């Protein structure tokens, strides 16, 4: 009874959160004395599927069909539940991404399974099964015991490190059955968010607020992000004023992120904003107001004019990177 891990793909490629989920599942498999089976839905090349073996998947179920080319939450939930029954899996792992958040409760209902979302660590015990999750927008943690026969965990992105296992994955075609009732809702259009690096996947995120005074000043944020191979984000007022697209808005009412480094430029640090970024490993605040709330939450703070500080940071990082060559 292998652990089943759902391997999300975007345009036929896996992102870091998928490999994190496979690594996480494989480490739990070691605790339970079993193996890891990955499920991939949609068009993915064999070479890409094989990459799941690098993080511990010994078998990959590949569900490929014209009806699966576009994400449909009801259809995908049924495919996952069917795959779990086929494998006899009593533990299913997903990423707590936008897709995972919509899939996990539906799969739980289909399998009458207990569900823990925003899991951040390996189970402290597998008998009884106890796992830690984030609560209260990441301000606290809760240890949850699952007592159901089938269990589902949705892993918070960037909460578990990649663990290479260098296993050899066997690819098996999986043809699920389709229920007409699952096609009641249809997706008519898909719009992909822009940006070179997804902020939910980024190791480093550079974010700007109203302190930048206008969209015309965003160039230095993008320049700093480019040097650090970072994603770019913004506060809610910035998105509401149309300075930046809404998919960059981080906070309680936007996207919650957990990068290794979060640099906030000209953001005061209202509690709603902090609720979406306080899972960051290290937070740096740059603000000309020494009383800005962000300084109380930040690991490092720089008091001063962002228009003077950020260009100096850019030059310093350029010099440092050139010294490495």
Beta strands, then each sheet from edge to edge (+ up, - down):
strand 1: 3-6
strand 2: 36-41
strand 3: 59-63
strand 4: 91-95
strand 5: 114-119
strand 6: 125-126
strand 7: 129-135
strand 8: 140-146
strand 9: 151-155
strand 10: 170-174
strand 11: 204-208
strand 12: 231-234
strand 13: 261-265
strand 14: 282-287
strand 15: 300-303
sheet 1: 5+ 9+ 4+ 1+ 2+ 3+ 10+
sheet 2: 6+ 7- 8+
sheet 3: 12+ 11+ 13+ 14+ 15+
end
